[in-house]
Each structure stands twice: as structure tokens, then as C-alpha cells.
Amino acid sequence: MFGGKDYKDLYKTLEEQVSTYCTEKNCVATYNEADTRISLVKKDATDDTLVSLHTESKSDSVEVIGSYTLEVEPDKETDFKQKLAEFNYGRFKYGNLHYSAPNKSVTFSANFNCKEYDIAYETLSYGLDYVFENVENSKAEVLELVKNSSEINPKMDEKVRELISQINSLVGAEEFKKVCRELAEVAPLAKQRGAESSLINQSFLLSIDSGSGHTTQVDYLQKLYDVLGVFKFDDNQTWCEYTLTKEDKPSTFTLDDALVSLRKNENPNCIISYDISDFMTNADVPLLKPFLMQLCKFQGKNIFVFRVPYLENEALEKIKNLISDVQYTRVISTPPFTNGELRKIVVKKVMENGFEIDEEALKIFDARIREEKTDGKFYGVRSVHKVAMEIEWLKCKSDVAKGVSDDSEKTSGRVMIMAEDIKDLSNTYEREPVDGFSELADLVGMEKITERIREIVAQITLAIKEKNSERPCIHMRFVGAPGTGKTTVARIIGKIFREQGILRNGYFFEYAGRDLVGGYVGQTAPKTSGICRDAYGSVLFIDEAYSLYTGASDDKDYGREALTTLIAEMENHRDDMVVIMAGYIDEMEELMKGNTGLRSRMPYLIEFKSYTKEQLFEIYMKFVKKHFKYDESLEVEAKKYFDSLSEDYINSKEFANARFARNLYERTWSKASLRCTLNNVENVVLKGEDFISASAEKEFSERLMQTRTIGFK
């Protein structure tokens, strides 16, 4: 039954519409009365193309199912199913792909609510379109998954197969997965031939950043050795981790301390992971060799893992060669997670707790991750899991506000998280987008800069249209004092370039110059490349860029290496990334002089002038008008204050311009809030007395006194 009427009657009623639909889709419709199913078969269907779509009635919903034949080799089935599950994560708003080995087919099924009879056809038509498109569009990618699926020996022990399947389900970490599959494949023969020592005495060098899964990898190594039955682990502790340092520091071990711990047998029969990042410089590397020689005495009793940050190949090879001189060492390099992989992690995490996340909601997650990365405090998986918990909480909070129960929100057995549920997750996600040039027009004192940006956009778009002409380099230099709008304009340029088809994403990534620099030999280049990789298709804004160039030839200052890597990325992705370097005029000029070729790669120079007194007053009042009611006395006092600032001071290097105006606005707001609280006033209205009280505070009164002194002189 469907909507209170017989499903067959529904099909007859909609026969004409279904016929039209079939003509458009080149398929034939049939009705199976036995199982109340409408089937649509493509006229040109073969074994390796879309075979059929059908709908089934289920109370007040329509289930639409699409399938095509696919045969996967038995030794690839386990890995393929896992890869297909990952492929589903967050990809489809409705339904998922499933593989059936007995039927040798891939099926996509989705349920669509349809509570009213008169909208049945609309629901059916939408569902058929949705399934058709997703089955056909995803088929090539699914076939690629089959091609790339790893063979898991069907003769492998069941527990080992299960563990390898779990390892294969990890996001990223391809080298780690490959090594684990090799260990699982070869270990049984090594045991049979009495060569377990060749496995037990292997050491591992993991090149992996914090938050990229180091703990997970060591944990899985321990589980793999255990399930393979080649190493007897201590019942109380299976593995432990130490950070080794050259000097005695809290929560760390010196090399001597680590050896003393081994001699005392404090960690018997376990995997010991040593973080040797403190020994990464060329001068410090040789200090490790005597330590490594001593470790050889404990091989067989312990399995050793060494961790360093994610490094470029040359630097990693030096460390590997040092350890390999005395121990058989396997190198496993794990790059930082890509944006797509971070998406998979958050979707996987919320699915574990019974949620699904909508594509638009994932865009808000993307914006939040960009914010997390910008402050330099991004910790990979840990940060993503933290955000996932916040997403789930915001969803529950939203449902409570709407009076929605779990059952009514579930699709495919999970609660769907929509964009509106987590709108507070990000401060930079645009809920009601405004075009970029309109945003520029709303800024105070940006008329000349807006005109310059229009010229740049016109030049670039013309070059794109004229295919024979060379596309101009689009990197820029922003120079000027703090608080003059450089960051704000850079963010808007990303939006404008996306709107004009110059950039595909137009996102904004902000870093300080020294954020590109690593702490060890070989860490800077991959760190800088990783930051650039995130910004492909977008704007990479580097504030205080001149801090990358000191002019000195200090071997431990890796700023030059960061610049060299950045320049290469700028050249290789000149059509797909905008790098904007910002800073003071003089310092930026020194940066250009000290780096041959940098000026020619950044042809656009935009100078941001300090704001006038009148503009500062206007900025201050824009903050006030946007958020509060105010009386005339506030405007009078504010005008009087800004007029009293001298030209010398507002044009000085240390003056914060719009930031100064914002700080004063926030202090006025604070004073008004306190006044209203003390007087039991519910609605806050900003007054002149609030401004006088705020401007009298040390931060502002001292500056006012300085400006008056300057003016007197």
C-alpha cells in the first residue's frame, strides 16, 4: 500500500508521467504485481552498464534502488568493501552504495519520504533522478576502487585478516598499510622456517607529524605482532613512548636515562617508541649512534620504533641511514592529512555515533578547519575529533530547540546533521553571501584600492579569455601599517577571484611568516608545501612575510628554505593559487631585494594608507551602529576625541588604525554594559559618558597625551 491507496493504482495513475520519464532516460518501465515493484531497465543495458532501477512501497516512503553488475576477485573483496565504505562517507545525502559478492553487483538504495498521495510522482521522479545520477556518476570511481584494492590472502588467518581490514580502513597512511600487509603475508612463512628473529629484530622509523596518527600506527603494530604470534608481550604493558632530548627536561628522557631504563628492565617485552626529533640537526645526529649501538643488546626483548616529524626525503634518508647502520630499519613516511582526508575522518567519527552529515554542513566544517589551521594550533586527528564532538552537540542543541526527536530525524538509521544545525561552528562561513565588490564598497577609505583591484581582475579575466596570451602572475604584495585593512581585503579578493572564475575555491588561509618554518633540518620544505597544498585554488595570506628573510647566513634559520619552497610553489601553481605577502613598506622592500625573482613573481603592489582622523571616527561609528542603539552625546564625544589625535601619531608606525578604533568601541561597549547592570537597565544604549570612561583608560589616555605632546612640539 502507498499513501492509503493500492500501489498498482498509483502506477496506473502515473503511467503517462512514467512513460515520459522513461523516454528521457532511454529506459523501459514494467510493473511487477507480485512484489509491488516498478522497474526501469535501460534499453541498451549490458552486463557492465547500469542494469535496472526499481521502487518499492514502504508505508509513507518510496525506496529507489539502482544496481549494476560488478565482480571483485575474492582476495580483494575485504579491502574493496572497506574502501567502498570510506567512499560512502559524507558523499550522498540519501542512501549508500553496497557490494554483494553472491549477486556480483553494486547496489545503491535510498528512501524518500512521501506522506501525501498527490506528491507521490514528484517524490518518485526526484528519487529516480537522484539514484540514476549517483549510480552513473560514481561508477568510474568505484571501478577505480576495485583496481586499487589490495589483495588480502584468503588463506591468511581469520584474526589477521580482520586486523588487516581494520588497518586498511585507516584514512591515509598508505605506506603504513603496505608494510603491515607485507608483515602479515610473510610472517607465517618466516615462522615456518624458524626465522622469527628476522621479524622481531626489525625496527621502524616513522616520519609523521603530531596528530597524523602516530599513536594509532604504533598501537596497530603491537596488535599485528601479537596476532601473528611472533612476539610475547608483557601482560601489563604492550608498548610505551618516550621523548628523547639532549638535555634533561620535564617529561623527557636523555639518551642515558633511556638506557638506564632498559638495563633496569622497566619495560620488558613491549614495543618502545622513541621520539628523536630533538636530534634532527646535522650536528646532533651523530650523538644517536652510540645510543643505537647499545639498543642492539635489547633487540628480541623489545621492538623499537623511532619517530621524527614528516620530513623531505633527503633529510629522512640521513636519519634512516644512521639507524640502518646498526639495526634493520623499515621507514614509514606519513604525509599530513589532505582536506579531503580530514573530511573523511569527521564523517567517519560522527557515523560511529549514529549521525550523518550533509554536504552543506561539511562546508561549514571545512571553514572551521581553515580557522583551526590559521592560528597555528592544528593537531590533525585530535582537532578533527574535537570539532566532531562540537558538531554533535550543536546538532542535539538544535533539535532540542526545534522540539525534534531522534526517530523523526533519522535517515538510513542515522540522524542527519544539516548546515542550519551547526551554523555557529564557524565564524567565517558565509550564511548569506554578499558579492566581493559590494563588501569592498562597504569598507571605509578603500576607494582607490577597489579601483586597483578592478583593474587587476579585468587584466586577468581578459588574459583567460584570450587563450593565445600568457596568463599573468596573480601573486601580490600588500604594504602598510597595522590595522589598515590588508587582511580584510585579502579575504575579499579570494571571494572576488572565485566569483570571476579566476580561482576555483577562493578560500582564505592566513599565516605569519615564521609559521612556514620548521624546527629541524628537513622539516621546513614539507611544512611550507603542506600549507601551500591547502591553499591551492585559494588565497594564501602571509603576514610579516619579511620575517622569513634575516639577511644572515645562519644554518639554523630555515627562513630561506621556506622562501625557496614558497617561490617554487608560487611558480608551479601560478594559475591556481594567490600568495599575498603583507607587511611594512621598508621591510617588504628588503625582502624583495634579498630574494632574486621574488619581485617578478609578485607583480601587483597595493599600498594601504593609514586612516585619517575622519575615517577612524567613521569606522568607530560603523561598529556602534551595527550592534547598538546610541544617543547623540556618544557621537559628539567620539568626534571630539578622534579630532584631537595628531597627524604625526596616526601616521606613526606603531599606530593600529582600525584596530585602535575597534578596541575603543569594545571598551565603550564594556563600560555601557557595566553601567546598565549596576542600574538594572535591560536594554543597552551607548552614551557619551561610556565613551569618556573608555577613552580615559590607560591604553587610550596615554596615547592621547602623546599625540598632544607631539602636536605641541
matplotlib code that plots the C-alpha trace (Angstrom):
import matplotlib.pyplot as plt

x = [0.0, 1.1, -0.4, -3.6, -4.1, -3.0, 0.4, -0.7, -3.3, -0.6, 1.4, -1.5, -2.3, 1.2, 1.7, 1.8, 4.3, 6.5, 6.4, 7.7, 10.4, 11.4, 11.7, 14.0, 16.2, 16.1, 14.6, 11.5, 9.2, 7.4, 5.2, 5.6, 2.3, 3.7, 6.2, 4.6, 7.7, 8.1, 11.3, 13.1, 15.6, 17.8, 17.2, 21.0, 21.8, 24.7, 26.5, 28.9, 26.4, 23.6, 21.1, 18.0, 16.3, 13.2, 11.0, 9.2, 6.4, 7.1, 4.2, 4.8, 8.1, 9.4, 12.6, 14.5, 17.2, 19.8, 22.3, 24.9, 27.0, 30.5, 32.7, 35.6, 38.3, 37.9, 41.3, 40.4, 36.8, 37.7, 39.7, 37.3, 34.3, 36.3, 37.2, 33.6, 32.5, 35.0, 33.8, 30.3, 31.4, 29.6, 29.2, 25.5, 22.6, 20.4, 21.4, 24.7, 26.5, 26.7, 28.5, 27.0, 29.5, 26.9, 25.0, 28.2, 26.6, 26.9, 23.6, 22.5, 19.4, 17.7, 14.5, 12.4, 9.6, 6.2, 3.3, 0.8, -0.6, -0.7, 3.1, 3.9, 5.0, 7.2, 8.9, 9.3, 10.7, 13.1, 14.2, 14.8, 16.8, 18.9, 19.7, 20.3, 22.8, 24.7, 24.9, 26.1, 28.4, 30.1, 30.6, 34.0, 35.3, 34.0, 35.8, 39.0, 38.5, 38.4, 41.6, 43.4, 42.1, 44.9, 44.9, 44.5, 45.5, 42.3, 44.5, 45.5, 44.4, 41.0, 42.1, 45.0, 42.6, 40.3, 43.1, 44.5, 41.0, 40.9, 44.3, 43.2, 40.2, 42.5, 42.3, 45.6, 48.7, 49.3, 52.9, 52.0, 49.2, 51.6, 54.2, 51.5, 50.2, 53.7, 54.3, 51.1, 51.9, 55.5, 55.4, 53.8, 56.5, 59.2, 57.8, 57.6, 61.3, 62.3, 63.2, 61.0, 64.1, 64.0, 60.7, 61.3, 64.6, 63.1, 63.0, 60.7, 61.3, 58.1, 58.2, 54.9, 53.7, 51.8, 48.1, 48.6, 48.2, 51.5, 49.8, 47.4, 50.2, 52.2, 49.1, 48.3, 51.9, 51.7, 48.3, 49.8, 52.8, 50.6, 48.0, 50.9, 52.1, 55.8, 56.3, 55.2, 54.1, 54.0, 50.6, 50.7, 52.2, 52.3, 54.0, 55.3, 56.6, 59.5, 60.6, 64.4, 66.3, 69.9, 69.3, 67.3, 63.8, 60.5, 58.6, 61.5, 64.4, 68.1, 69.8, 71.5, 68.2, 66.6, 69.5, 69.3, 65.5, 66.3, 69.0, 66.6, 64.1, 61.4, 59.6, 60.1, 58.6, 57.0, 57.3, 59.2, 58.7, 61.4, 60.7, 64.1, 63.0, 65.5, 68.4, 67.5, 70.3, 73.4, 75.5, 73.2, 72.6, 75.9, 75.0, 72.5, 74.9, 76.3, 72.8, 71.6, 74.6, 73.5, 69.9, 71.1, 71.6, 67.9, 66.5, 64.5, 63.4, 61.9, 60.8, 62.0, 60.1, 61.7, 59.6, 60.6, 58.3, 57.3, 60.4, 61.6, 63.2, 66.8, 66.7, 64.7, 67.3, 70.1, 68.3, 67.4, 71.0, 72.2, 69.8, 70.2, 74.0, 73.3, 69.6, 67.4, 65.1, 61.7, 60.9, 57.2, 56.5, 53.0, 52.2, 49.8, 46.2, 44.7, 41.5, 39.6, 41.0, 40.1, 36.5, 36.6, 37.8, 35.0, 32.3, 33.6, 33.7, 30.1, 28.9, 30.3, 28.0, 24.9, 25.0, 25.3, 26.5, 25.1, 27.3, 26.5, 27.2, 30.6, 31.4, 30.9, 33.3, 35.8, 35.6, 36.2, 39.2, 40.7, 40.2, 41.9, 44.9, 45.3, 46.0, 48.9, 47.3, 46.0, 46.6, 45.3, 43.0, 42.7, 41.5, 39.0, 37.7, 37.2, 35.3, 33.2, 32.1, 31.1, 29.1, 27.2, 26.5, 25.3, 23.0, 21.4, 21.1, 19.4, 16.9, 16.0, 15.2, 13.1, 11.4, 12.6, 13.1, 15.8, 13.3, 11.9, 15.4, 16.8, 17.6, 19.2, 19.2, 21.2, 20.5, 21.2, 23.2, 22.2, 24.0, 21.4, 22.1, 25.8, 25.7, 27.6, 30.5, 32.4, 32.9, 34.0, 31.4, 29.1, 25.5, 24.1, 26.9, 27.5, 29.4, 33.0, 32.9, 29.9, 31.9, 34.8, 32.4, 31.2, 34.8, 35.9, 38.6, 39.1, 38.0, 41.5, 42.2, 38.9, 39.7, 43.1, 41.6, 39.0, 42.0, 43.8, 40.6, 40.0, 43.6, 43.4, 40.0, 40.9, 44.1, 42.0, 39.6, 42.4, 43.7, 46.8, 48.0, 50.0, 48.1, 49.7, 51.1, 48.5, 50.5, 50.5, 52.3, 50.2, 52.2, 51.1, 50.8, 48.9, 45.1, 44.8, 42.6, 45.2, 43.8, 40.2, 40.9, 42.9, 39.9, 37.6, 39.9, 39.6, 35.8, 36.1, 38.5, 36.1, 33.2, 35.1, 36.3, 40.0, 40.1, 38.1, 37.6, 38.6, 39.1, 41.4, 44.4, 46.3, 49.7, 52.5, 55.8, 57.5, 54.6, 56.1, 59.4, 60.2, 62.2, 64.5, 66.6, 64.3, 61.1, 60.6, 60.1, 57.3, 55.7, 55.7, 54.5, 51.7, 50.5, 50.5, 48.7, 45.8, 45.7, 45.5, 42.6, 42.5, 44.4, 47.4, 48.0, 51.4, 51.6, 55.0, 56.5, 59.8, 60.4, 61.4, 64.5, 67.0, 69.9, 72.2, 73.6, 72.5, 72.4, 69.7, 67.4, 65.3, 63.5, 65.5, 64.5, 60.8, 61.1, 62.7, 60.0, 57.3, 58.7, 58.7, 55.0, 54.1, 55.6, 54.2, 50.7, 50.6, 47.2, 45.7, 46.8, 47.2, 50.0, 49.7, 52.7, 52.0, 54.0, 55.6, 56.8, 60.5, 60.7, 58.9, 61.3, 64.3, 62.6, 62.3, 65.9, 67.2, 65.4, 66.1, 63.0, 60.5, 59.6, 58.9, 56.6, 54.6, 53.9, 51.0, 51.8, 48.9, 49.7, 47.3, 47.5, 46.9, 43.4, 42.6, 41.0, 37.7, 37.9, 38.8, 35.7, 33.6, 35.0, 34.2, 30.7, 30.1, 30.9, 28.5, 25.6, 25.9, 25.3, 23.8, 21.5, 23.2, 22.4, 23.8, 26.2, 28.2, 28.7, 29.7, 32.3, 33.7, 34.1, 35.9, 38.3, 39.3, 39.7, 42.2, 44.6, 47.6, 48.5, 52.0, 50.6, 48.0, 50.7, 53.3, 54.5, 53.0, 49.5, 47.0, 44.5, 41.1, 42.2, 42.6, 39.0, 37.7, 39.4, 37.9, 34.5, 34.7, 35.9, 32.9, 30.5, 32.1, 31.6, 28.0, 27.2, 28.6, 26.6, 23.4, 24.0, 24.6, 21.5, 19.3, 18.8, 17.8, 18.5, 22.0, 22.2, 25.6, 26.1, 28.7, 29.6, 30.5, 32.9, 34.5, 35.0, 36.5, 38.8, 40.1, 41.7, 45.4, 45.6, 43.8, 44.5, 48.3, 48.1, 46.0, 48.6, 51.4, 49.6, 49.1, 52.7, 53.7, 51.3, 52.7, 56.2]
y = [0.0, 3.5, 6.7, 4.8, 3.6, 0.5, 0.9, -0.6, 2.1, 4.7, 3.3, 3.3, 6.9, 7.9, 5.8, 8.7, 10.6, 7.5, 6.9, 10.5, 9.9, 6.6, 8.4, 11.0, 8.3, 5.8, 3.0, 0.8, 0.6, -2.5, -3.2, -6.4, -7.0, -9.9, -7.7, -4.3, -3.0, -0.6, -1.5, 0.6, -1.1, 0.8, -0.2, -0.5, -2.3, -4.8, -6.7, -3.9, -0.9, 0.2, -2.6, -1.6, 0.8, -0.1, 1.4, -0.3, 0.9, 1.2, 2.8, 6.6, 6.4, 5.4, 3.2, 3.7, 1.1, 1.2, -1.5, -2.7, -5.9, -6.0, -8.9, -8.4, -11.0, -12.9, -11.8, -8.2, -8.3, -7.4, -4.3, -3.3, -3.3, -1.2, 1.2, 1.4, 2.2, 5.0, 6.2, 6.5, 8.7, 12.0, 11.6, 11.1, 13.0, 9.9, 6.3, 4.5, 2.1, -1.6, -4.6, -8.1, -10.8, -13.5, -11.4, -9.9, -6.4, -2.9, -1.5, 2.0, 2.3, 5.4, 6.1, 9.3, 10.4, 10.8, 11.3, 12.7, 10.8, 13.9, 14.4, 10.8, 11.2, 14.2, 12.1, 9.2, 11.3, 13.1, 9.7, 8.2, 11.2, 11.1, 7.4, 7.5, 10.3, 9.0, 5.4, 6.5, 9.3, 7.1, 4.0, 5.0, 5.8, 2.5, 0.6, 2.5, 1.4, -2.2, -1.6, -0.1, -2.5, -4.5, -8.3, -9.9, -13.6, -15.6, -18.3, -15.7, -16.5, -15.1, -12.8, -11.5, -10.8, -8.9, -6.8, -6.0, -5.0, -2.6, -1.2, -0.8, 1.3, 4.0, 7.3, 8.0, 6.2, 4.3, 3.3, 2.0, -0.1, -1.5, -2.5, -4.1, -6.2, -7.3, -8.4, -10.3, -12.1, -13.0, -13.8, -17.2, -18.5, -16.9, -18.7, -22.0, -21.7, -20.7, -17.2, -15.2, -13.2, -11.5, -10.1, -9.5, -7.6, -5.2, -1.5, 1.1, 4.8, 6.7, 10.1, 11.6, 14.8, 15.2, 14.5, 12.4, 9.0, 8.1, 6.6, 4.6, 3.2, 2.0, 0.5, -1.4, -2.6, -4.1, -5.7, -7.2, -8.6, -10.1, -11.7, -13.1, -14.9, -13.9, -11.9, -12.5, -9.2, -8.3, -8.6, -5.2, -3.0, -3.7, -0.5, 2.7, 6.0, 8.3, 11.7, 11.8, 15.1, 16.3, 17.9, 16.9, 18.4, 17.7, 14.7, 13.7, 11.3, 11.9, 9.1, 7.9, 7.9, 5.7, 3.2, 3.1, 2.3, -0.6, -2.0, -2.0, -3.9, -1.3, -2.0, -5.7, -7.4, -4.4, -2.0, 1.1, 4.2, 6.9, 10.4, 11.6, 14.9, 16.8, 15.2, 16.3, 18.9, 17.7, 18.4, 16.3, 13.3, 11.6, 11.7, 8.9, 6.3, 5.2, 5.0, 2.9, 0.5, 0.0, -0.7, -3.7, -5.6, -5.3, -6.4, -9.5, -8.4, -5.2, -3.9, -0.4, 2.4, 5.8, 8.9, 12.1, 14.8, 14.4, 15.3, 15.7, 12.6, 13.7, 14.6, 11.4, 9.3, 10.6, 9.5, 6.2, 5.5, 6.2, 3.8, 1.2, 1.1, -0.8, -2.1, -3.5, -0.5, -0.1, 3.5, 4.6, 8.1, 9.5, 12.9, 15.3, 14.7, 16.4, 18.5, 15.6, 13.1, 15.4, 15.3, 11.5, 11.5, 13.7, 11.9, 8.5, 9.9, 11.2, 8.0, 5.9, 7.8, 7.4, 10.6, 11.5, 14.9, 16.8, 18.2, 21.8, 21.1, 19.7, 23.1, 24.7, 22.0, 22.9, 26.6, 25.7, 23.6, 26.5, 28.6, 25.9, 25.8, 29.6, 30.1, 27.6, 25.3, 22.5, 19.0, 16.8, 13.9, 15.4, 18.7, 17.0, 14.8, 17.9, 19.6, 16.4, 16.4, 20.1, 19.3, 16.5, 18.8, 21.6, 19.2, 18.0, 21.6, 22.5, 19.6, 20.4, 24.0, 22.6, 20.0, 17.2, 13.6, 11.2, 9.0, 11.7, 12.9, 9.6, 8.7, 5.3, 4.6, 7.8, 11.3, 13.8, 16.9, 19.8, 23.1, 25.0, 22.8, 23.8, 27.4, 28.5, 26.2, 28.6, 32.4, 32.7, 30.5, 32.8, 32.0, 34.8, 35.5, 39.1, 39.7, 40.7, 44.1, 45.0, 44.1, 46.3, 49.2, 48.9, 49.4, 52.8, 54.5, 51.8, 53.6, 53.7, 50.1, 48.9, 50.6, 48.9, 45.5, 46.1, 46.8, 43.6, 41.5, 42.9, 42.2, 38.6, 37.8, 39.2, 37.0, 33.9, 34.7, 35.2, 31.7, 32.7, 35.2, 34.2, 34.3, 36.9, 36.0, 36.9, 37.0, 40.3, 42.5, 44.4, 47.1, 49.4, 49.9, 47.5, 47.8, 49.3, 46.5, 44.3, 41.0, 42.0, 43.0, 39.8, 37.7, 39.6, 39.2, 35.4, 35.8, 38.1, 35.8, 32.9, 34.9, 36.0, 32.4, 33.2, 30.8, 27.6, 27.9, 31.4, 30.3, 32.3, 30.9, 33.2, 32.6, 34.5, 34.3, 32.1, 29.6, 28.3, 27.4, 24.1, 23.4, 20.8, 20.1, 18.8, 19.8, 23.3, 22.3, 19.8, 22.1, 25.0, 22.7, 21.4, 24.9, 25.7, 22.5, 23.5, 26.9, 25.5, 27.2, 29.9, 32.8, 32.2, 35.4, 35.6, 38.4, 39.7, 37.9, 39.7, 37.6, 34.8, 36.8, 37.8, 38.6, 36.4, 33.0, 31.2, 27.4, 27.0, 29.7, 27.9, 31.0, 31.0, 27.3, 28.3, 31.1, 28.9, 26.3, 29.0, 30.6, 27.2, 26.6, 30.1, 29.4, 25.9, 27.0, 30.5, 29.8, 28.1, 30.0, 33.6, 34.3, 37.7, 38.8, 41.7, 43.9, 47.3, 49.1, 49.2, 45.6, 44.3, 46.1, 44.5, 41.1, 41.8, 42.9, 39.9, 37.3, 37.3, 36.6, 37.2, 40.7, 39.5, 36.7, 39.3, 42.0, 43.6, 46.1, 47.6, 50.2, 50.7, 54.2, 54.9, 56.2, 59.8, 61.1, 61.4, 57.8, 56.5, 58.2, 56.7, 53.2, 53.6, 54.7, 51.8, 49.4, 51.2, 51.4, 47.8, 46.5, 49.1, 52.0, 55.2, 58.7, 61.9, 62.5, 59.5, 60.7, 64.2, 62.8, 60.3, 63.1, 65.3, 62.5, 61.5, 65.1, 65.6, 62.9, 64.4, 63.6, 62.6, 60.0, 58.4, 58.1, 56.6, 53.1, 51.8, 53.2, 50.3, 52.3, 50.4, 48.0, 51.0, 52.1, 48.6, 48.3, 51.6, 50.6, 47.3, 49.2, 51.6, 48.6, 47.1, 50.4, 50.7, 47.1, 47.7, 50.9, 49.1, 46.2, 48.5, 50.5, 47.5, 48.7, 45.9, 47.5, 48.8, 52.2, 53.7, 57.2, 59.9, 59.1, 55.5, 56.8, 59.3, 56.5, 54.2, 56.7, 57.7, 54.3, 53.9, 52.4, 55.4, 58.3, 57.8, 57.8, 60.9, 62.6, 61.5, 62.9, 66.2, 66.4, 65.7, 68.3, 70.9, 70.3]
z = [0.0, -0.6, 0.9, 1.6, -2.0, -3.9, -5.3, -8.6, -8.9, -8.2, -11.1, -13.5, -12.5, -13.2, -16.3, -18.6, -16.5, -16.1, -19.8, -20.4, -17.8, -19.5, -22.9, -21.3, -19.6, -22.5, -20.4, -20.2, -17.2, -16.0, -13.0, -11.0, -9.2, -7.1, -5.2, -6.0, -7.7, -10.6, -12.5, -15.1, -17.4, -19.7, -23.3, -24.1, -20.8, -20.9, -18.2, -17.5, -17.5, -15.3, -15.4, -13.5, -11.1, -9.2, -6.5, -3.6, -1.4, 2.3, 4.1, 3.6, 1.7, -1.7, -1.8, -5.1, -5.9, -8.7, -9.5, -11.9, -12.2, -10.8, -9.9, -7.5, -7.1, -3.8, -2.4, -3.0, -1.6, 2.0, 1.1, -1.6, 0.8, 3.2, 0.5, -0.6, 2.9, 3.0, -0.4, 1.0, 3.9, 3.6, -0.2, -0.6, 1.0, 0.7, 0.6, 0.1, -2.3, -1.2, -2.8, -2.9, -3.6, -4.2, -6.7, -8.1, -8.1, -6.7, -5.4, -4.4, -2.3, -1.0, 0.9, 0.2, 2.4, 0.6, 3.0, 0.6, -2.4, -4.6, -4.4, -5.0, -8.6, -7.6, -5.0, -7.3, -10.1, -7.8, -6.3, -9.7, -10.9, -7.8, -7.9, -11.7, -11.4, -8.4, -9.7, -13.1, -11.9, -9.2, -11.4, -12.8, -9.3, -7.9, -10.7, -9.7, -6.1, -7.3, -9.3, -6.3, -3.7, -2.0, -2.2, 1.2, 1.0, 1.6, 3.3, 5.9, 9.5, 10.1, 13.0, 10.9, 8.0, 10.3, 11.7, 8.3, 7.2, 10.2, 9.2, 5.6, 6.8, 8.2, 6.4, 4.6, 5.9, 2.7, 3.4, 6.9, 5.4, 2.8, 5.4, 7.6, 4.7, 4.0, 7.6, 7.6, 4.4, 5.1, 8.9, 8.6, 6.2, 8.4, 11.4, 9.5, 8.6, 12.1, 11.0, 13.5, 14.5, 11.1, 12.1, 15.8, 15.2, 12.7, 13.9, 12.5, 11.6, 11.5, 9.8, 10.9, 12.4, 15.7, 15.2, 12.0, 13.6, 15.3, 18.3, 16.1, 14.0, 16.9, 18.5, 15.3, 15.0, 18.5, 17.7, 14.5, 16.1, 18.8, 16.4, 14.3, 17.4, 16.8, 20.0, 23.6, 25.1, 28.7, 30.2, 31.9, 29.2, 25.5, 24.3, 25.7, 24.4, 25.4, 24.1, 24.0, 24.4, 24.6, 27.9, 31.0, 30.7, 32.4, 30.9, 28.7, 28.8, 27.9, 26.0, 29.2, 31.0, 28.3, 28.5, 32.3, 32.0, 29.6, 31.8, 34.8, 32.6, 33.3, 30.1, 29.3, 26.3, 24.7, 21.8, 22.8, 20.7, 20.9, 19.7, 18.4, 16.9, 19.2, 17.4, 13.9, 13.2, 11.4, 14.4, 16.7, 14.6, 15.4, 19.1, 18.4, 17.1, 20.5, 21.8, 18.9, 19.3, 22.9, 21.9, 19.8, 23.1, 23.9, 20.5, 20.8, 24.3, 22.8, 19.4, 18.7, 16.9, 16.2, 15.4, 13.6, 12.1, 8.5, 6.5, 3.0, 1.5, 1.8, 5.5, 6.2, 4.3, 6.6, 9.7, 8.1, 7.1, 10.6, 12.2, 9.5, 10.1, 13.3, 13.0, 10.3, 9.8, 8.0, 7.0, 7.0, 5.9, 6.5, 4.9, 6.8, 6.0, 3.0, 3.3, 1.7, 4.2, 7.1, 5.8, 5.8, 9.4, 10.7, 8.7, 10.0, 13.5, 13.6, 11.8, 14.7, 17.0, 14.8, 12.8, 9.1, 7.9, 4.9, 2.2, 3.0, 6.7, 5.6, 4.0, 7.4, 8.8, 6.1, 7.1, 10.8, 9.9, 8.0, 11.1, 13.3, 10.9, 10.7, 14.4, 14.2, 16.7, 14.5, 15.8, 13.0, 14.1, 17.6, 16.3, 13.9, 16.7, 18.9, 16.1, 15.6, 19.3, 18.9, 15.7, 17.5, 20.5, 18.2, 16.4, 19.6, 20.8, 17.5, 17.8, 21.3, 20.2, 17.4, 19.6, 17.3, 18.5, 17.3, 15.4, 13.2, 12.2, 11.2, 7.6, 6.8, 10.6, 11.4, 12.5, 9.6, 10.5, 8.3, 7.8, 9.8, 12.8, 13.0, 11.8, 14.9, 14.2, 12.1, 12.2, 8.6, 6.8, 4.8, 5.5, 3.3, 0.8, -0.4, -3.6, -3.1, -4.7, -2.5, 0.6, -0.7, -1.2, 2.4, 3.8, 4.8, 2.7, 0.2, -3.0, -4.6, -3.6, -5.0, -8.3, -8.4, -7.7, -10.6, -12.9, -11.8, -12.2, -15.7, -16.8, -15.6, -16.9, -20.3, -20.4, -19.6, -22.4, -24.9, -25.0, -27.0, -24.5, -21.4, -18.2, -15.9, -12.5, -9.8, -6.6, -4.7, -2.1, 0.4, 2.3, 5.0, 8.8, 11.0, 11.0, 7.6, 6.1, 4.5, 5.9, 5.3, 1.6, 1.0, 2.3, -0.1, -3.0, -2.6, -2.9, -5.9, -7.7, -7.2, -8.5, -11.5, -12.3, -11.6, -8.6, -8.2, -4.4, -3.2, 0.4, 2.7, 4.6, 6.9, 8.4, 9.9, 8.0, 10.7, 10.6, 7.4, 9.2, 10.7, 13.8, 12.4, 9.3, 6.5, 8.2, 6.6, 3.0, 3.6, 6.1, 3.6, 0.9, 3.1, 3.8, 0.1, -0.8, 1.5, -0.3, -3.9, -5.6, -2.9, -1.3, 1.0, 3.1, 4.8, 7.3, 8.4, 5.4, 5.8, 8.9, 6.6, 5.5, 8.1, 5.7, 7.8, 6.8, 9.9, 9.2, 11.9, 10.4, 7.9, 6.6, 3.4, 2.8, 3.4, 0.9, -1.7, -1.3, -1.4, -4.6, -6.3, -5.2, -6.5, -9.8, -10.2, -9.2, -10.6, -12.2, -9.1, -6.0, -5.0, -2.5, -0.8, 1.3, 3.8, 6.0, 6.5, 3.3, 4.2, 5.5, 2.4, 0.2, 2.0, 1.4, -2.3, -2.6, -0.7, -2.9, -6.6, -8.6, -5.9, -7.1, -10.6, -9.2, -7.2, -9.8, -8.0, -5.2, -3.3, -0.6, 2.3, 3.7, 7.3, 8.0, 8.5, 11.7, 9.9, 8.7, 12.1, 13.5, 10.7, 11.4, 15.1, 14.4, 11.9, 14.8, 17.1, 14.5, 13.6, 17.1, 19.4, 19.8, 20.9, 21.8, 20.3, 23.2, 22.2, 18.7, 19.9, 22.4, 19.8, 17.2, 19.7, 20.7, 17.2, 16.1, 18.9, 17.6, 15.8, 12.2, 13.4, 15.7, 13.4, 10.7, 13.1, 12.6, 15.9, 15.4, 15.0, 12.8, 12.5, 15.3, 17.5, 16.7, 17.3, 20.6, 21.7, 20.5, 22.5, 25.6, 25.2, 25.0, 28.1, 30.1, 28.9, 29.9, 33.4, 33.7, 32.7, 35.0, 38.0, 37.3, 36.4, 32.9, 30.5, 27.1, 26.4, 24.8, 24.3, 25.8, 25.8, 29.4, 28.3, 25.7, 28.1, 30.6, 28.0, 26.4, 29.8, 30.4, 30.2, 26.7, 25.2, 27.5, 27.3, 23.5, 23.6, 25.9, 23.5, 20.5, 22.2, 23.2, 19.6, 18.4, 20.9, 19.6]

ax = plt.figure().add_subplot(projection="3d")
ax.plot(x, y, z, "-o")
ax.set_aspect("equal")
plt.show()
